[in-house]
Amino acid sequence: MRNRKENCGKSCVGAYCRQHNYQLKKGMKIPSPCVICGVRVLCDYRLCVSCGGSALKHRLIRKRKKAKKTFELVLLELKSTVLEK
């Protein structure tokens, strides 16, 4: 932010440094604070690794895989019932 040095190590002029202005213009996500400790993170579930963010990430991945597999099975069943009629 203005007149401070952030994690990028560049002194900022105006609101953001030139690199971050460019990234924001191109659609970069702005980091939001972890709900437990306040560390800035880029993920949607807003938990850092030390507060359990990686465990939550892997749990969400497993749920997505299971949902995808279930959806494919239901789709195959629907296709088979439509073809029988």
Contact map, one row per residue, 1 for C-alpha under 8 A:
1111110000010011100000000000000000000000000000000000000000000000000000000000000000000
1111000000011111000000000000000000000000000000000000000000000000000000000000000000000
1111100000111100000000000000000000000000000000000000000000000000000000000000000000000
1111110000110000000000000000000000000000000000000000000000000000000000000000000000000
1011111111110000000000000000000000000000000000000000000000000000000000000000000000000
1001111111100000000000000000000000000000000000000000000000000000000000000000000000000
0000111110000000000000000000000000000000000000000000000000000000000000000000000000000
0000111111000000000000000000000000000000000000000000000000000000000000000000000000000
0000111111100000000000000000000000000000000000000000000000000000000000000000000000000
0000110111110000100000000000000000000000000000000000000000000000000000000000000000000
0011110011111000100000000000000000000000000000000000000000000000000000000000000000000
1111100001111111110000000000000000000000000000000000000000000000000000000000000000000
0110000000111111110000000000000000000000000000000000000000000000000000000000000000000
0110000000011111100000000000000000000000000000000000000000000000000000000000000000000
1100000000011111100000000000000000000000000000000000000000000000000000000000000000000
1100000000011111110110000000000000000000000000000000000000000000000000000000000000000
1000000001111111111110000000000000000000000000000000000000000000000000000000000000000
0000000000011001111111000000000000000000000000000000000000000000000000000000000000000
0000000000000000111111100000000000000000000000000000000000000000000000000000000000000
0000000000000001111111110000000000000000000000000000000000000000000000000000000000000
0000000000000001111111111000000000000000000000000000000000000000000000000000000000000
0000000000000000011111111100000000000000000000000000000000000000000000000000000000000
0000000000000000001111111111000000000000000000000000000000000000000000000000000000000
0000000000000000000111111111110000000000000000000000000000000000000000000000000000000
0000000000000000000011111111000000000000000000000000000000000000000000000000000000000
0000000000000000000001111111000000000000000000000000000000000000000000000000000000000
0000000000000000000000111111100000000000000000000000000000000000000000000000000000000
0000000000000000000000111111110000000000000000000000000000000000000000000000000000000
0000000000000000000000010011111000000000010000000000000000000000000000000000000000000
0000000000000000000000010001111100000000010000000000000000000000000000000000000000000
0000000000000000000000000000111110000001111000000000000000000000000000000000000000000
0000000000000000000000000000011111000001110001000000000000000000000000000000000000000
0000000000000000000000000000001111101111100001000000000000000000000000000000000000000
0000000000000000000000000000000111111111100001110000000000000000000000000000000000000
0000000000000000000000000000000011111100000001100000000000000000000000000000000000000
0000000000000000000000000000000001111100000000100010000000000000000000000000000000000
0000000000000000000000000000000011111110000000000010000000000000000000000000000000000
0000000000000000000000000000000011111111000000000000000000000000000000000000000000000
0000000000000000000000000000000011001111100000010000000000000000000000000000000000000
0000000000000000000000000000001111000111110000010000000000000000000000000000000000000
0000000000000000000000000000001111000011111001110000000000000000000000000000000000000
0000000000000000000000000000111100000001111101000000000000000000000000000000000000000
0000000000000000000000000000001000000000111111100000000000000000000000000000000000000
0000000000000000000000000000000000000000011111000000000000000000000000000000000000000
0000000000000000000000000000000000000000001111100000100000000000000000000000000000000
0000000000000000000000000000000111100000111111110000100000000000000000000000000000000
0000000000000000000000000000000001110000101011111011100000000000000000000000000000000
0000000000000000000000000000000001000011100001111111110000000000000000000000000000000
0000000000000000000000000000000000000000000000111111110000000000000000000000000000000
0000000000000000000000000000000000000000000000011111100000000000000000000000000000000
0000000000000000000000000000000000011000000000111111100000000000000000000000000000000
0000000000000000000000000000000000000000000000111111111100000000000000000000000000000
0000000000000000000000000000000000000000000011111111111110000000000000000000000000000
0000000000000000000000000000000000000000000000011001111111000000000000000000000000000
0000000000000000000000000000000000000000000000000001111111100000000000000000000000000
0000000000000000000000000000000000000000000000000001111111110000000000000000000000000
0000000000000000000000000000000000000000000000000000111111111000000000000000000000000
0000000000000000000000000000000000000000000000000000011111111100000000000000000000000
0000000000000000000000000000000000000000000000000000001111111110000000000000000000000
0000000000000000000000000000000000000000000000000000000111111111000000000000000000000
0000000000000000000000000000000000000000000000000000000011111111100000000000000000000
0000000000000000000000000000000000000000000000000000000001111111110000000000000000000
0000000000000000000000000000000000000000000000000000000000111111111000000000000000000
0000000000000000000000000000000000000000000000000000000000011111111100000000000000000
0000000000000000000000000000000000000000000000000000000000001111111110000000000000000
0000000000000000000000000000000000000000000000000000000000000111111111000000000000000
0000000000000000000000000000000000000000000000000000000000000011111111100000000000000
0000000000000000000000000000000000000000000000000000000000000001111111110000000000000
0000000000000000000000000000000000000000000000000000000000000000111111111000000000000
0000000000000000000000000000000000000000000000000000000000000000011111111100000000000
0000000000000000000000000000000000000000000000000000000000000000001111111110000000000
0000000000000000000000000000000000000000000000000000000000000000000111111111000000000
0000000000000000000000000000000000000000000000000000000000000000000011111111100000000
0000000000000000000000000000000000000000000000000000000000000000000001111111110000000
0000000000000000000000000000000000000000000000000000000000000000000000111111111000000
0000000000000000000000000000000000000000000000000000000000000000000000011111111100000
0000000000000000000000000000000000000000000000000000000000000000000000001111111110000
0000000000000000000000000000000000000000000000000000000000000000000000000111111111000
0000000000000000000000000000000000000000000000000000000000000000000000000011111111100
0000000000000000000000000000000000000000000000000000000000000000000000000001111111110
0000000000000000000000000000000000000000000000000000000000000000000000000000111111111
0000000000000000000000000000000000000000000000000000000000000000000000000000011111111
0000000000000000000000000000000000000000000000000000000000000000000000000000001111111
0000000000000000000000000000000000000000000000000000000000000000000000000000000111111
0000000000000000000000000000000000000000000000000000000000000000000000000000000011111
